[in-house]
Amino acid sequence: MKQTILIVEDDKMIRELISVYLTKAGYEVKEAEDGEAAKEAFLTYHPCLIILDLMLPKLSGEEFCMWVREQERNEVSIIMLSAKVRTVDKINGLKLGADDYLTKPFDGDELVAHVEAVLRRPGHFCQKLTFDGLCIKPRKGEVILYDNQVHLTKYEFNLLYYLMENPNIVLSREQLIDQLYPNTDKTILDRTIDAHIKKLREKIEDNPATPLRIQTVRGMGYKFVQ
């Protein structure tokens, strides 16, 4: 899956410009036009990195930055992009929890270079997979659905991670057995995988009216639909 970047910027033209550059660079891009919308987008998409304007309506960039750091201290990177050019503004931004600070006007290629540099830093590389409010963190062994933690067994967790690592690809029950039960001498039946899938769906399919994240492909296996 692509790494997700959230652009928080009230100027539509600037948002679209940044989006074009980041999409071209291979990132999944989400947008928010004010601080309150940014909160909702953060909880829905669990971005790896946020590009954050400071002068926002409804909730300032500084307030949003502090809120993010209360949610995920070290698991999301923040680049502040602001018309505030004074040294004191840059220092305050970094003290609030930003990983980098760029001033407007900016060059798109330079912004992408800063994004790549921040994501390469030790401790800041995005170690999670996200899609439509569902976030799995393999290093922590955590699964978040919107802003609620989901408690999975070891097999359910490994199954979900393998499916999300291979979105839109049909995985046979044999492949899933090999992934979940490597080097075992026991005979694992197909219905064991079916049981894991059933339990997993009960925990992550939050809305019966929406399409299943994990879909059955009759006669073939299962796939995680992105």
Secondary structure, DSSP 8 states (H G I E B T S, - for coil): ---EEEEE-S-HHHHHHHHHHHHHTT-EEEEESSHHHHHHHHHHH--SEEEE-SS-SSS-HHHHHHHHHHH-SSSSEEEEEES--SHHHHHHHHHHT-SEEEESS--HHHHHHHHHHHHHSTTTS---EEETTEEEETTTTEEEETTEEE---HHHHHHHHHHHHSTT--B-HHHHHHHHSTT--S---HHHHHHHHHHHHHHH---TTS--SEEEETTTEEEE--
